[in-house]
Amino acid sequence: MRLDWDARAKENARYYVQTAKEDWTDEEFFASGRQTVSEEILTDMINICQGTDPKQMRVLEIGCGAGRVTRALAELFGEVHAVDVSAEMIAQATAALASTPNAHVYQNNGMDLKVIPAGEGFDFAFSSIVFQHIPSREVIESYVREVNRLLKPGRLFKFQVQGDATLSTTADDTWLGVPYSDAEAVAMAERCGFEPRYRHGAGQQYFWLWFFKRA
Ligand SMILES: C[S@@+](CC[C@H](N)C(=O)[O-])C[C@H]1O[C@@H](n2cnc3c(N)ncnc32)[C@H](O)[C@@H]1O
């Protein structure tokens, strides 16, 4: 995964992060991150914040790429910590976030969150257009367990997996990830200590999951 994503990042990081354009300007690229936040976060503040002032919240992001969404998350929340498997993506995210002192990015090993410094726990975790590229159930479930370890009880991990089982995938394909059915997503939540309270888009490429950490 690291080799493939480093190669993509060196070729054209912003395109592989968001394939809507090949030649993103800074302004367009970060506006698209704000759009993701406005569609997936600002519409869902009751589940995400649960009454807490966003500026008091610590947020975790998995697969931050070149910092597109990370920057928008940092505009809204108090503190953001984000990981990515690719050193090249992390280099680009670090540059993009140079003037954003409340955002912290880390290169990780592609399957757990040990690189995140111990703290008082996270209030919200988010991952978008990342697990849809991961070919291994073991890796995805490792992340779900790791988020459970780091989240405060009752808090939300909102993320998206690949839900279309008709698309053919292979174990070494790091572009089209392993598909999850609704039943498989529910079973994973239960195994990892989450309540799978809402699911949207089962059977589709964009299968969104709302996992609340059990108390
Ligand atoms: C399509 S990009 C999306 C980036 C970001 N989420 C966004 O929306 O702008 C997918 C990102 O996931 C990262 N990634 C892929 N597999 C990963 C893994 N196993 N662990 C952590 N990051 C991974 C890639 O390096 C890449 O930066």
PDBQT file of the ligand as one rigid body, heavy atoms in Angstrom, charges set to zero:
ROOT
HETATM    1  C1  LIG A 301      -8.035   8.893  -2.244  1.00  0.00    +0.000 C 
HETATM    2  S1  LIG A 301      -6.896   9.440  -1.041  1.00  0.00    +0.000 S 
HETATM    3  C2  LIG A 301      -7.988  10.384   0.034  1.00  0.00    +0.000 C 
HETATM    4  C3  LIG A 301      -7.253  11.333   0.961  1.00  0.00    +0.000 C 
HETATM    5  C4  LIG A 301      -8.165  12.137   1.891  1.00  0.00    +0.000 C 
HETATM    6  N1  LIG A 301      -8.965  11.277   2.716  1.00  0.00    +0.000 N 
HETATM    7  C5  LIG A 301      -9.030  13.093   1.107  1.00  0.00    +0.000 C 
HETATM    8  O1  LIG A 301     -10.236  12.845   1.001  1.00  0.00    +0.000 OA
HETATM    9  O2  LIG A 301      -8.518  14.083   0.618  1.00  0.00    +0.000 OA
HETATM   10  C6  LIG A 301      -6.593   7.962  -0.105  1.00  0.00    +0.000 C 
HETATM   11  C7  LIG A 301      -5.484   8.137   0.929  1.00  0.00    +0.000 C 
HETATM   12  O3  LIG A 301      -5.477   6.996   1.777  1.00  0.00    +0.000 OA
HETATM   13  C8  LIG A 301      -4.141   6.652   2.060  1.00  0.00    +0.000 C 
HETATM   14  N2  LIG A 301      -4.106   5.237   2.424  1.00  0.00    +0.000 N 
HETATM   15  C9  LIG A 301      -4.303   4.171   1.612  1.00  0.00    +0.000 A 
HETATM   16  N3  LIG A 301      -4.163   3.036   2.320  1.00  0.00    +0.000 NA
HETATM   17  C10 LIG A 301      -3.885   3.397   3.594  1.00  0.00    +0.000 A 
HETATM   18  C11 LIG A 301      -3.636   2.673   4.780  1.00  0.00    +0.000 A 
HETATM   19  N4  LIG A 301      -3.632   1.337   4.825  1.00  0.00    +0.000 N 
HETATM   20  N5  LIG A 301      -3.386   3.365   5.913  1.00  0.00    +0.000 NA
HETATM   21  C12 LIG A 301      -3.362   4.731   5.903  1.00  0.00    +0.000 A 
HETATM   22  N6  LIG A 301      -3.567   5.462   4.803  1.00  0.00    +0.000 NA
HETATM   23  C13 LIG A 301      -3.847   4.803   3.659  1.00  0.00    +0.000 A 
HETATM   24  C14 LIG A 301      -3.408   6.967   0.776  1.00  0.00    +0.000 C 
HETATM   25  O4  LIG A 301      -2.017   7.140   0.991  1.00  0.00    +0.000 OA
HETATM   26  C15 LIG A 301      -4.105   8.249   0.329  1.00  0.00    +0.000 C 
HETATM   27  O5  LIG A 301      -3.457   9.382   0.821  1.00  0.00    +0.000 OA
ENDROOT
TORSDOF 0
